[in-house]
Amino acid sequence: MKRPSEKHTDLLKDLQALSIITIERFDPVYMKRPVKQTYEVPLEKGYTVMDAMDYIYQHIDGSLAFRRSCRCGLCYVCRIRINGKARCPCKTYIQDKIFLAPLSGKKVIRDLVVELD
């Protein structure tokens, strides 16, 4: 897991509104069980869960694995469980607290990426 960037740390000092995002992380090559990791991201109006995952990847932890296929004609490829329900992170708006996990019943490749049928 990577150290947060200075830009991220400075941004959090200036913000009052934060979203707490807990992600179920798993790499079957190195881990026996999933672990939960929590991140703080800016809570901005119109921010989607995908925006938050991008923020985590770019500013906090570049090892986070997830799928993104917006504007590629592959809708629903990015689906994950958001607070226990299967949803598209690109169409779900961020909240104060969110729990993200891979889709149920699918083989986890790494973190939020599952094997596609």
Z-matrix of the N, CA and C atoms (Angstrom, degrees):
N
C 1 1.428
C 2 1.541 1 108.20
N 3 1.288 2 114.59 1 137.31
C 4 1.460 3 122.67 2 -172.98
C 5 1.532 4 112.28 3 -88.43
N 6 1.333 5 117.61 4 151.45
C 7 1.465 6 122.11 5 174.87
C 8 1.525 7 110.44 6 -72.97
N 9 1.336 8 118.10 7 142.19
C 10 1.472 9 120.07 8 176.54
C 11 1.524 10 111.08 9 -61.35
N 12 1.314 11 115.86 10 145.70
C 13 1.459 12 120.50 11 178.77
C 14 1.525 13 110.29 12 -70.96
N 15 1.342 14 116.24 13 157.97
C 16 1.467 15 120.20 14 177.48
C 17 1.521 16 110.80 15 -62.13
N 18 1.340 17 116.21 16 -36.46
C 19 1.464 18 120.47 17 179.57
C 20 1.529 19 109.63 18 -59.89
N 21 1.330 20 116.46 19 -43.25
C 22 1.465 21 120.79 20 179.41
C 23 1.529 22 110.25 21 -63.24
N 24 1.323 23 117.17 22 -46.80
C 25 1.457 24 121.51 23 -178.91
C 26 1.524 25 111.05 24 -61.35
N 27 1.325 26 117.86 25 -43.61
C 28 1.466 27 121.46 26 178.29
C 29 1.525 28 111.21 27 -64.80
N 30 1.332 29 117.09 28 -39.86
C 31 1.459 30 121.37 29 -179.68
C 32 1.519 31 110.84 30 -63.43
N 33 1.324 32 117.31 31 -41.85
C 34 1.459 33 120.56 32 -179.27
C 35 1.525 34 111.77 33 -64.95
N 36 1.327 35 117.77 34 -31.88
C 37 1.465 36 120.92 35 178.47
C 38 1.530 37 110.85 36 -63.83
N 39 1.347 38 116.40 37 -35.21
C 40 1.463 39 121.43 38 -176.49
C 41 1.527 40 113.51 39 -84.61
N 42 1.314 41 117.74 40 -18.26
C 43 1.462 42 121.34 41 -176.09
C 44 1.523 43 111.91 42 -93.74
N 45 1.315 44 114.71 43 147.06
C 46 1.455 45 119.26 44 173.56
C 47 1.521 46 110.24 45 -104.31
N 48 1.328 47 116.78 46 -31.47
C 49 1.455 48 120.77 47 -177.18
C 50 1.524 49 110.18 48 -94.65
N 51 1.329 50 114.99 49 115.63
C 52 1.459 51 120.94 50 179.41
C 53 1.514 52 109.75 51 -126.49
N 54 1.310 53 115.38 52 151.20
C 55 1.451 54 121.72 53 172.28
C 56 1.518 55 107.37 54 -108.86
N 57 1.313 56 116.12 55 135.15
C 58 1.458 57 121.55 56 177.13
C 59 1.527 58 106.87 57 -97.28
N 60 1.319 59 115.95 58 116.29
C 61 1.460 60 120.90 59 -177.62
C 62 1.521 61 108.81 60 -114.74
N 63 1.325 62 115.36 61 119.19
C 64 1.457 63 120.95 62 176.32
C 65 1.522 64 107.46 63 -105.61
N 66 1.320 65 115.45 64 129.31
C 67 1.466 66 121.09 65 -176.47
C 68 1.519 67 109.40 66 -121.40
N 69 1.329 68 115.43 67 132.71
C 70 1.458 69 120.76 68 173.20
C 71 1.523 70 107.29 69 -79.65
N 72 1.322 71 116.60 70 113.89
C 73 1.466 72 121.97 71 -176.61
C 74 1.517 73 109.56 72 -108.97
N 75 1.331 74 115.13 73 142.07
C 76 1.464 75 119.71 74 -178.82
C 77 1.516 76 110.01 75 -158.86
N 78 1.314 77 115.31 76 132.25
C 79 1.461 78 122.30 77 172.11
C 80 1.520 79 106.48 78 -127.95
N 81 1.337 80 117.73 79 104.10
C 82 1.458 81 120.48 80 -174.51
C 83 1.525 82 114.33 81 -61.08
N 84 1.317 83 117.68 82 -18.57
C 85 1.458 84 120.58 83 178.63
C 86 1.530 85 110.82 84 -70.93
N 87 1.339 86 116.34 85 -36.56
C 88 1.458 87 120.42 86 -173.41
C 89 1.524 88 115.22 87 -114.54
N 90 1.320 89 117.42 88 -11.14
C 91 1.464 90 119.91 89 -173.02
C 92 1.522 91 110.94 90 -125.63
N 93 1.344 92 115.46 91 149.64
C 94 1.461 93 120.02 92 175.55
C 95 1.523 94 111.59 93 -91.06
N 96 1.341 95 115.42 94 -31.34
C 97 1.464 96 121.32 95 -178.35
C 98 1.518 97 110.56 96 -137.80
N 99 1.328 98 115.71 97 154.58
C 100 1.476 99 119.06 98 175.19
C 101 1.526 100 110.97 99 -66.26
N 102 1.319 101 115.43 100 153.72
C 103 1.462 102 122.12 101 173.54
C 104 1.521 103 107.95 102 -123.93
N 105 1.321 104 115.77 103 156.35
C 106 1.462 105 120.44 104 177.32
C 107 1.523 106 108.29 105 -103.04
N 108 1.322 107 115.63 106 131.64
C 109 1.455 108 121.02 107 178.20
C 110 1.520 109 108.05 108 -125.56
N 111 1.331 110 115.93 109 136.04
C 112 1.461 111 121.27 110 -175.76
C 113 1.522 112 110.46 111 -110.67
N 114 1.334 113 114.88 112 138.83
C 115 1.457 114 122.68 113 179.92
C 116 1.525 115 108.80 114 -129.82
N 117 1.335 116 116.16 115 152.87
C 118 1.461 117 121.95 116 172.68
C 119 1.519 118 107.44 117 -111.89
N 120 1.324 119 115.78 118 126.91
C 121 1.467 120 120.86 119 178.80
C 122 1.524 121 109.02 120 -129.15
N 123 1.330 122 117.44 121 155.54
C 124 1.467 123 120.00 122 178.16
C 125 1.527 124 111.11 123 -60.08
N 126 1.313 125 116.42 124 137.72
C 127 1.460 126 122.29 125 177.69
C 128 1.524 127 106.87 126 -100.42
N 129 1.322 128 115.65 127 100.73
C 130 1.454 129 121.09 128 -177.61
C 131 1.521 130 110.34 129 -116.73
N 132 1.321 131 116.02 130 146.72
C 133 1.459 132 121.57 131 178.97
C 134 1.530 133 109.48 132 -60.15
N 135 1.329 134 116.77 133 133.29
C 136 1.456 135 121.72 134 178.37
C 137 1.516 136 114.30 135 82.24
N 138 1.323 137 117.65 136 1.19
C 139 1.457 138 123.81 137 -179.51
C 140 1.533 139 108.46 138 -75.55
N 141 1.317 140 117.67 139 128.98
C 142 1.463 141 121.16 140 177.62
C 143 1.521 142 110.24 141 -95.80
N 144 1.316 143 115.57 142 168.44
C 145 1.457 144 120.66 143 176.56
C 146 1.533 145 109.30 144 -61.81
N 147 1.327 146 117.59 145 -36.95
C 148 1.470 147 120.66 146 177.45
C 149 1.525 148 110.20 147 -62.77
N 150 1.334 149 117.73 148 -40.58
C 151 1.466 150 120.94 149 176.08
C 152 1.531 151 110.21 150 -59.19
N 153 1.322 152 116.47 151 -41.36
C 154 1.462 153 120.75 152 179.55
C 155 1.526 154 110.87 153 -66.48
N 156 1.328 155 117.71 154 -41.37
C 157 1.466 156 120.61 155 178.17
C 158 1.530 157 110.28 156 -64.66
N 159 1.333 158 116.72 157 -40.70
C 160 1.473 159 120.32 158 175.41
C 161 1.523 160 110.63 159 -60.85
N 162 1.336 161 116.41 160 -42.57
C 163 1.457 162 121.02 161 179.49
C 164 1.531 163 110.21 162 -60.50
N 165 1.322 164 116.62 163 -46.38
C 166 1.468 165 120.84 164 178.89
C 167 1.526 166 109.63 165 -59.24
N 168 1.324 167 116.24 166 -47.41
C 169 1.471 168 120.81 167 -178.37
C 170 1.533 169 111.85 168 -62.25
N 171 1.313 170 117.33 169 -42.87
C 172 1.465 171 121.13 170 -175.54
C 173 1.530 172 114.18 171 -80.32
N 174 1.341 173 118.01 172 -32.12
C 175 1.460 174 120.17 173 -171.75
C 176 1.525 175 115.69 174 -115.75
N 177 1.326 176 117.34 175 -20.70
C 178 1.464 177 118.47 176 -173.53
C 179 1.529 178 112.27 177 -118.76
N 180 1.329 179 116.78 178 -52.73
C 181 1.462 180 119.90 179 -173.10
C 182 1.528 181 110.69 180 -145.69
N 183 1.307 182 116.31 181 97.06
C 184 1.459 183 122.39 182 -178.76
C 185 1.517 184 114.36 183 -71.61
N 186 1.328 185 117.17 184 0.04
C 187 1.463 186 119.04 185 178.25
C 188 1.526 187 112.62 186 -91.37
N 189 1.328 188 118.20 187 -4.57
C 190 1.464 189 121.65 188 179.87
C 191 1.533 190 109.84 189 -66.45
N 192 1.329 191 115.72 190 127.70
C 193 1.472 192 120.82 191 -179.25
C 194 1.535 193 109.97 192 -106.58
N 195 1.338 194 115.40 193 128.13
C 196 1.466 195 121.85 194 175.64
C 197 1.519 196 107.84 195 -156.75
N 198 1.344 197 115.60 196 160.27
C 199 1.461 198 120.45 197 178.63
C 200 1.509 199 110.29 198 -96.95
N 201 1.322 200 114.89 199 146.89
C 202 1.468 201 121.83 200 175.69
C 203 1.528 202 105.93 201 -142.82
N 204 1.305 203 116.34 202 128.81
C 205 1.465 204 119.18 203 -179.40
C 206 1.529 205 112.37 204 -141.05
N 207 1.316 206 116.37 205 21.03
C 208 1.465 207 120.26 206 -179.78
C 209 1.525 208 111.03 207 -58.51
N 210 1.303 209 114.70 208 143.01
C 211 1.462 210 123.55 209 179.90
C 212 1.530 211 113.23 210 62.18
N 213 1.334 212 116.38 211 19.74
C 214 1.468 213 120.60 212 177.34
C 215 1.531 214 110.86 213 -114.44
N 216 1.319 215 117.23 214 -0.39
C 217 1.458 216 121.02 215 -179.32
C 218 1.519 217 113.20 216 77.85
N 219 1.333 218 117.51 217 18.32
C 220 1.466 219 121.36 218 -179.73
C 221 1.527 220 110.65 219 -117.45
N 222 1.314 221 116.36 220 53.31
C 223 1.464 222 120.36 221 -177.46
C 224 1.527 223 111.37 222 -58.41
N 225 1.293 224 114.88 223 147.40
C 226 1.459 225 126.33 224 178.15
C 227 1.522 226 114.36 225 77.17
N 228 1.316 227 119.06 226 -1.14
C 229 1.462 228 121.43 227 176.20
C 230 1.527 229 110.21 228 -67.68
N 231 1.318 230 116.99 229 -28.98
C 232 1.465 231 121.85 230 -176.29
C 233 1.533 232 112.96 231 -84.56
N 234 1.323 233 118.11 232 -1.21
C 235 1.474 234 120.74 233 -173.93
C 236 1.519 235 112.93 234 -53.76
N 237 1.333 236 113.83 235 138.21
C 238 1.456 237 123.00 236 176.33
C 239 1.528 238 107.48 237 -142.16
N 240 1.306 239 116.61 238 176.15
C 241 1.468 240 119.72 239 172.57
C 242 1.521 241 108.32 240 -89.76
N 243 1.314 242 115.91 241 124.38
C 244 1.458 243 122.52 242 177.39
C 245 1.521 244 106.60 243 -116.76
N 246 1.307 245 115.88 244 114.37
C 247 1.477 246 121.71 245 -174.68
C 248 1.526 247 111.26 246 50.63
N 249 1.334 248 115.89 247 41.53
C 250 1.460 249 122.18 248 174.02
C 251 1.516 250 116.48 249 88.37
N 252 1.335 251 118.69 250 -6.08
C 253 1.462 252 121.31 251 -178.40
C 254 1.521 253 110.48 252 -116.46
N 255 1.337 254 116.64 253 140.78
C 256 1.465 255 121.08 254 178.44
C 257 1.529 256 108.78 255 -70.56
N 258 1.321 257 115.05 256 119.68
C 259 1.471 258 120.81 257 -178.23
C 260 1.527 259 109.09 258 -147.30
N 261 1.325 260 114.59 259 163.32
C 262 1.458 261 121.02 260 173.93
C 263 1.526 262 108.04 261 -90.39
N 264 1.330 263 118.48 262 122.63
C 265 1.463 264 119.89 263 -179.16
C 266 1.530 265 113.01 264 -65.42
N 267 1.328 266 116.99 265 -22.33
C 268 1.468 267 119.85 266 -179.60
C 269 1.527 268 111.71 267 -77.51
N 270 1.330 269 117.13 268 -12.54
C 271 1.462 270 121.39 269 -178.97
C 272 1.534 271 112.64 270 -117.01
N 273 1.320 272 116.66 271 4.51
C 274 1.459 273 121.79 272 -177.88
C 275 1.515 274 109.06 273 -112.32
N 276 1.323 275 116.01 274 125.79
C 277 1.463 276 120.08 275 -178.39
C 278 1.526 277 110.94 276 -80.73
N 279 1.308 278 114.42 277 148.52
C 280 1.452 279 122.33 278 -176.39
C 281 1.529 280 110.53 279 -70.79
N 282 1.330 281 115.03 280 151.72
C 283 1.457 282 122.84 281 178.03
C 284 1.522 283 108.71 282 -127.55
N 285 1.340 284 116.24 283 -179.91
C 286 1.468 285 120.66 284 179.40
C 287 1.527 286 112.11 285 -60.06
N 288 1.332 287 115.56 286 -45.23
C 289 1.466 288 120.91 287 179.91
C 290 1.523 289 108.53 288 -132.48
N 291 1.322 290 115.03 289 134.57
C 292 1.464 291 120.38 290 -179.05
C 293 1.518 292 109.04 291 -140.34
N 294 1.337 293 115.60 292 141.78
C 295 1.463 294 121.32 293 173.45
C 296 1.524 295 107.67 294 -115.68
N 297 1.326 296 116.90 295 124.50
C 298 1.463 297 122.91 296 -179.21
C 299 1.522 298 110.01 297 -114.02
N 300 1.329 299 115.32 298 138.43
C 301 1.465 300 120.83 299 179.09
C 302 1.530 301 108.38 300 -149.88
N 303 1.338 302 116.65 301 160.71
C 304 1.465 303 118.99 302 177.18
C 305 1.525 304 110.41 303 -68.25
N 306 1.319 305 116.20 304 161.33
C 307 1.465 306 120.65 305 177.84
C 308 1.517 307 110.73 306 -59.43
N 309 1.323 308 116.35 307 142.81
C 310 1.462 309 121.84 308 177.83
C 311 1.523 310 110.25 309 -72.74
N 312 1.309 311 115.64 310 150.36
C 313 1.450 312 121.15 311 173.95
C 314 1.522 313 114.83 312 77.11
N 315 1.310 314 117.25 313 8.00
C 316 1.465 315 121.40 314 179.25
C 317 1.525 316 108.43 315 -118.96
N 318 1.329 317 116.32 316 150.89
C 319 1.458 318 121.19 317 176.83
C 320 1.535 319 108.64 318 -73.60
N 321 1.322 320 115.72 319 126.70
C 322 1.467 321 120.88 320 -179.74
C 323 1.526 322 109.05 321 -81.51
N 324 1.329 323 114.86 322 126.02
C 325 1.462 324 120.57 323 175.24
C 326 1.523 325 108.18 324 -84.38
N 327 1.321 326 116.70 325 -49.43
C 328 1.464 327 122.94 326 174.06
C 329 1.524 328 108.93 327 -170.52
N 330 1.306 329 116.55 328 135.26
C 331 1.462 330 124.22 329 178.24
C 332 1.526 331 111.78 330 50.33
N 333 1.345 332 117.98 331 -111.58
C 334 1.469 333 121.41 332 -176.30
C 335 1.528 334 112.34 333 -96.97
N 336 1.317 335 117.30 334 5.20
C 337 1.465 336 121.87 335 -178.39
C 338 1.522 337 108.49 336 -94.42
N 339 1.339 338 115.12 337 124.71
C 340 1.472 339 120.48 338 177.48
C 341 1.517 340 109.65 339 -118.45
N 342 1.317 341 114.71 340 161.76
C 343 1.457 342 121.34 341 178.60
C 344 1.521 343 108.22 342 -68.56
N 345 1.326 344 116.80 343 132.23
C 346 1.454 345 121.87 344 179.04
C 347 1.520 346 110.07 345 -88.43
N 348 1.320 347 116.47 346 145.13
C 349 1.481 348 120.78 347 179.22
C 350 1.503 349 111.10 348 -73.77
